[in-house]
Each structure stands twice: as C-alpha cells, then as structure tokens.
Amino acid sequence: MQFMIDPPLPPDPLVQHWLKRHQSYASFILHMIGIPPTILGVLFVSIYLTLLSLPIFFVALALFVGGYLLQFAGHAIEGTDPGEIIYFKRKLGLPYVEFPPGRSPEKADAPA
C-alpha cells in the first residue's frame, strides 16, 4: 500500500526575508525570547478590558514593553533598524538600515 505524501511547502517570502534580517545568533535568540511575551502582553490587554484589573494591566504592559525591548536590543546588536522603525522611516523618506553593514540581501542568500 502506497501513501501519497505532500512535498513540503516552500517557505513564505515574508519568513525568508525575516530570517535574512536576523542572522546574528544573539539577535535571533533575543527575538525568540522577546516575541512570546510581546504577544502575551497583547492578549492580556483583552483580559484587562474584561476585568478592569490594574495589576493585570501592569503585567500586560510589562510583558509587551519587555518583549519589545528584547527585540530592539537584538537589532541594536546586529546594527539594523527594527521593522517598525523602518516602516516609519520609509514613509518619512529617511534613510534606514535593513540589513547589517557588509551584508546585502543577495549575500544573505548565499550559503554560509
């Protein structure tokens, strides 16, 4: 009996771009630690709005801000602007650093 197994899907272009921008181990690890609390902070806001509990609000705020600070620290280590900052700099016509100095997206495609 043979089973048909679907081939793996190609990575989404957004995921590929994110991985190219976060190749430093320190930046990648800080993002992996910082993203979950950021998401939890957003989710806790809905609990706060339901219960109107000030301690829950402070927990949500601490998770959100702390998670974002870890991610911003990763970008500072790597020498790049965070995606949110890049968005506003593009809109204002200001220069921004999307990839670390010395590494263009083309170089990021090459195997290390």
Phi, psi and omega per residue, in radians:
M1 nan 2.232 3.139
Q2 -1.837 2.493 3.070
F3 -1.971 2.423 3.094
M4 -1.535 2.129 3.115
I5 -1.915 2.249 3.121
D6 -1.218 2.402 3.061
P7 -1.178 2.676 3.140
P8 -1.093 2.533 3.111
L9 -1.261 2.573 3.075
P10 -1.190 2.605 3.139
P11 -1.056 2.509 3.102
D12 -1.125 2.464 3.139
P13 -0.999 -0.609 3.117
L14 -1.143 -0.685 3.113
V15 -1.184 -0.745 3.107
Q16 -1.037 -0.772 3.134
H17 -1.108 -0.749 3.133
W18 -1.069 -0.764 -3.136
L19 -1.130 -0.625 3.103
K20 -1.149 -0.577 -3.104
R21 -1.439 -0.231 -3.059
H22 -2.196 1.039 -3.096
Q23 -1.598 -0.287 3.064
S24 -1.220 2.323 -3.136
Y25 -1.035 -0.740 -3.119
A26 -1.090 -0.800 3.137
S27 -1.101 -0.777 -3.122
F28 -1.075 -0.804 -3.131
I29 -1.127 -0.748 3.107
L30 -1.082 -0.627 3.083
H31 -1.190 -0.739 -3.135
M32 -1.137 -0.526 3.073
I33 -1.426 -0.631 -3.024
G34 -1.453 -0.480 -3.085
I35 -1.175 -0.813 -3.132
P36 -1.020 -0.780 3.109
P37 -1.133 -0.568 3.102
T38 -1.082 -0.799 3.124
I39 -1.140 -0.759 3.112
L40 -1.053 -0.686 3.108
G41 -1.030 -0.740 3.101
V42 -1.122 -0.731 3.135
L43 -1.158 -0.631 3.131
F44 -1.162 -0.431 3.111
V45 -1.079 -0.677 3.117
S46 -1.141 -0.629 3.076
I47 -1.159 -0.744 3.105
Y48 -1.031 -0.791 -3.110
L49 -1.120 -0.519 3.112
T50 -1.322 -0.780 -3.043
L51 -1.692 -0.286 -3.051
L52 0.870 0.848 -3.130
S53 -1.771 2.050 -3.127
L54 -1.074 -0.711 3.082
P55 -1.055 -0.661 3.113
I56 -1.163 -0.646 3.088
F57 -1.067 -0.771 -3.135
F58 -1.167 -0.622 3.065
V59 -1.124 -0.796 3.132
A60 -1.059 -0.772 -3.141
L61 -1.114 -0.769 -3.141
A62 -1.120 -0.747 3.116
L63 -1.095 -0.816 -3.097
F64 -1.129 -0.910 -3.105
V65 -1.166 -0.744 3.131
G66 -1.082 -0.750 3.111
G67 -1.096 -0.751 3.118
Y68 -1.157 -0.673 3.120
L69 -1.084 -0.680 3.083
L70 -1.082 -0.740 3.141
Q71 -1.168 -0.726 3.110
F72 -1.134 -0.615 3.083
A73 -1.099 -0.691 3.081
G74 -1.055 -0.710 3.116
H75 -1.223 -0.604 3.100
A76 -1.131 -0.724 3.105
I77 -1.102 -0.713 -3.082
E78 -1.395 -0.325 3.133
G79 1.466 0.465 -3.140
T80 -2.122 2.858 3.035
D81 -1.501 2.474 3.033
P82 -1.108 2.692 -3.111
G83 -0.963 -0.667 -3.140
E84 -1.152 -0.658 3.121
I85 -1.230 -0.698 3.103
I86 -1.022 -0.738 -3.136
Y87 -0.986 -0.866 -3.100
F88 -1.239 -0.624 3.093
K89 -1.124 -0.679 3.079
R90 -1.073 -0.809 -3.118
K91 -1.081 -0.601 -3.128
L92 -1.572 -0.025 3.140
G93 1.276 0.414 -3.131
L94 -1.626 2.682 3.093
P95 -1.236 2.611 3.135
Y96 -2.516 2.830 3.134
V97 -2.010 1.855 -3.110
E98 -1.570 -0.650 3.123
F99 -2.080 2.593 -3.128
P100 -0.991 2.605 3.112
P101 -0.974 2.368 3.135
G102 1.534 -0.037 3.115
R103 -2.364 1.887 3.102
S104 -1.570 2.926 3.119
P105 -1.053 -0.531 3.124
E106 -1.152 -0.739 3.121
K107 -1.163 -0.549 3.139
A108 -1.182 -0.419 3.125
D109 -1.266 -0.491 -3.078
A110 -1.247 2.497 3.125
P111 -1.133 2.500 -3.076
A112 -1.444 nan nan
